[in-house]
Every structure is written in C-alpha cells, then in structure tokens.
Amino acid sequence: MDNRKRQPSSSSTGSLVFWSSSFPRQAARVLIVEALPPGWSDTCSVLCDALDNFLSLACSLDGPCRIPLLSLYAISRQQECLLPFVQVRGNLARLHSCVEELRSIPGESCIKSAAKGGDLLRQAVLDSLQQFKQYIRHTSTGDLLNSECTVTVVTSQPGRSVIHQLESGLKEADLVSLRRLLVVQIIGTNDWSQDSHSPEATMTEDSLMLGTEVDLQQVENSVFAMETVLKAWLQEQGGEREHLHLLLPSPSDNPLPVCVKCDMLERLISPALIPMTPSLGVKTESVRDFLPAVKGPGNQSPTPQRLRVIKVLHADGVCESVLYGLPLVIRPTTCWQLDWDEMENNNSLFHALCQTLRNQDLFLLLRVEPDKKSPAGGVYSHYILQPSPSLSLLLKPVASRELLLPCSLPVSNQDPSPNLGPSSRVRATVAPLPSASRPALHFLSSGRRAPAPPLQEEDSDDCLILQ
C-alpha cells in the first residue's frame, strides 16, 4: 500500500489525506476470552458491546493497515476458536457474527475447575500460535509485514494467578512468534471502587521463563474501559527507532546542537479516515467547509449553520489533544440585511458573551443542530468555543469518543533537581534564545529567503521569523 498520500473513499470529504508511513510492524492480534463463571454473566455484555463498537471502527478505517489479522478464542466448557485468523478491514459482517456467537455463551454450566481452565487457556495460546505460523507459511498475499503476534487474554479471574498459570504451562513451549502476552483482568464496579488501582495502570511481570513481554492490565467493568484496551491495537507498534529529534541550540562550549530523541503518539483517529455523514465536520480549512451544502439554484445562499450550546467547560479542564483541524475565528456579523437596531443588539450580546467567558475562564461545548431533513440517529459535530482578548471567539472541532486513542502519560510529582546535569545543560541551551514578551506567532514565515538578521530585543514584540 502506498502510504504517502491517496484519495480517500467516496464517503469522505474528497480532500487528500496524508498518512503516516509508519505501521510497518503491526502485529497480528489474538483475543482469548475466559467465559467462566461466576464473572462471565457480569462481563459478557460489556465485553461484547465494546468489541462491536471497536470492530465497527477498525473495519471502516481507511489508511495504512493497523490490525493486519485477528483471531478470537473462547474458553467455556472447552477451548474453542470462534474466529480463525482473518483480515479485519472489510470483514465487519463476519466479525459481528463472531461477537454474537461469543455473546451467546451461557454464564452458567461452564467448567468450574481452575486447573481445567488454566489447561484450556494454555491450549488456546499454543493453538493460536500454531495457526499463526500456518497462516504465515501458506499466505501468498505479501500484505503481512510482521511475523509476530500478540495475545490478549480477557478474564475476570485474579490476573496474577492467570499469569502464573500461563508461565507454568508455557515454559517449555516455542514462543518465538509471540511478541507480547497481555492479561486483562476485568474488575467489578463494586470491587473497583474499593481498589486503588488505576484503570490504565499496566504492571509488567518479570518472566524469564517465557522470554517474552508479559503484562497485567486491570480495568473497570465498563464498555468505555474495554474499548480503551482494544483501541490500543490501533496505535503504531513499531519501536525499532525513535520518531523525532528535537534540536536545541548548542551551549557556548560545544559546537554540536543538543539533541533530544522523542517518540510520537497518536491521540485520535483522523475523522477523514472514517466514512461518516458529512456533518461530522472533517474539514475546517475554510468557511465553505463548515457551512452546509446548498442544494438548488447556483445563486442560492447557504443557510446559517446552527450550533446549540450544550455544556459549559472550565478552560483548564479542556485537553488540546482532543481538538483537530483548523480553527475558525468567530466575530459579530456585519450582514447588510440586518437593520441597525438588530445589529447593535447582536454586537452587545456577542461582546457580553466574550466578556463573561473570559472573566470566568470558561469555554462552551457546542453541537450541530440537525435540520428537519437529517436522518434520526445521525452523527453530528461537536465544537469548542473559546474566548480571546480581541472580542472574538475561536471555534475548534472536537473529536468524538469513538476517535480517541489510549493516551496514558506519566505525571511528574516533583521538579527535577537544579543540580542535575541535564537541567543545567538544558538551561544553558535555552538561555541564549530570543524571546517575545507577547505572542508573535502570526509573523511566522515558512518562505525560503536570505537569512534574517539576528532578532534584536526591541523587535521581539513585533517580529518573529522562521526560516
């Protein structure tokens, strides 16, 4: 597949979507579900609903392949392969049928022996690895660029005991094709409230016997928590080398720049990669992209887009990583068809809104108001309305929950010690950089021309040029 750029499907906006050239090392996925009593009766609908939602998204995603292969096993009275390895994209009907088969497994009358369950789990892991080897050996498509797979075990049993069962059962097995083994323990809501574990906390087990990465992840018994676990499959799984070199100016005693090596993490799926209704608002490059399409004579003006305020948000509680696309500046209308009194009243209302939001440090969450012709249950856009000092507002599109990818980042509890070498080195590189007392980014230029003269202190508020 050519990952440089490609015309999206006809259901999207028609603009070119630039795709990352990563995802070359995405592993095949094996999901093993322990449908055992007494937990299965509580977790069945949650897990199956999350699987349905996730697979609906994964099957429709355009762009580079994020999940090349998927296989699903269930352990109840016996170990059963509900889904041999299949390609995810374009297989929604088959995958949905498999989820319904999983949903039909009864919550009672299953095996009740922990030892028998551990043996069936070991068999499921070994059978999945054997099927994967056979698939790789016989496939002739050449689409699968990775010869490894990851196995995810979903259970309501104590997670650490499940890991110990796997360690003892697999210590003599050939696990060369197994990249990672993840045990996901679903904890009931009542038990979760009494537990101090974070839903996104992942604990790595020291497993020298298996010689592979073994993780335990404890999650709440909710559809959202399970979707978060599954959507981690959509993120880039490479890791062979860093993604980004951040170059800082060199200190005076060193001619080489200071290089900070970084990885990049996707926070959301681009809406342009999902065939949904046009009202999703995947483009915000111009006013015309935002306004609804006009059907009728060519001289007909588009009707105003209606946005309903549905919630007030505190500014410090809005995460910039869930916003996408280009923002639009909102100002009071100057439409000549309004009479003078109506325009004056409108300006007063607009300025009062700006002042109220600024004074209270608030944002507004907006939703597109559907017209009478819109189908029931459609997908509608959401936006953030943000105040500014210039008596204007900034409109930014917000990603829906379905597009959000897992993003659990560590929080530093303390500032680095000022005596540490890295801190001194970074301060030495940052200190000589020119500064601006107020934002001057609107003067940035990407044009290639003769080098600009050094930025003088008196010019720092008025000009900042990027060569």
Buried (B, 14 or more C-beta within 10 A) or exposed (E): EEBEEBEBEEEBBEEEBEBEEBBBBBBBBBBBBBBBBEBBEBBBEBBBBBBBBBBEBBBBBBBBBBBBBBBBBBBBBEBBBBBBBBBBBEBBEEBBEBBEBBBEBEBEEBBEEBEBBBBBBBBBBBBBBEBBBEBBEEEEEEEBEBEBBBBBBBBBBBBBBBBBBBBEBBEEBEBEBBBBBBBBBBBBEEEBEEEEBEBBEEBEBEBEBBEBBBBBBBBBBBBBBBBBBBBBBBBBBBEEEEBEEEEBEBBEEEEEBBEBEEEEBBBBBBBBBBBBEBBBBBBBEEEEBBEBEEEEEEEEEEEEBEBEEEEEBEBEEBEEBBBBBEBBEBEBBEEEEEEEEEBEEBBEEBEEBBEEBBEEEBBBBBBBEBEEEBEEEEBBBBBBBBBEEEBBBBBBBBBBEBBBBBBEEEEEEEEEEEEEEEEEBBEBBEEEEEEBEEEBEEEEEEEEEEEEEEBEEEBBEEBBBEE
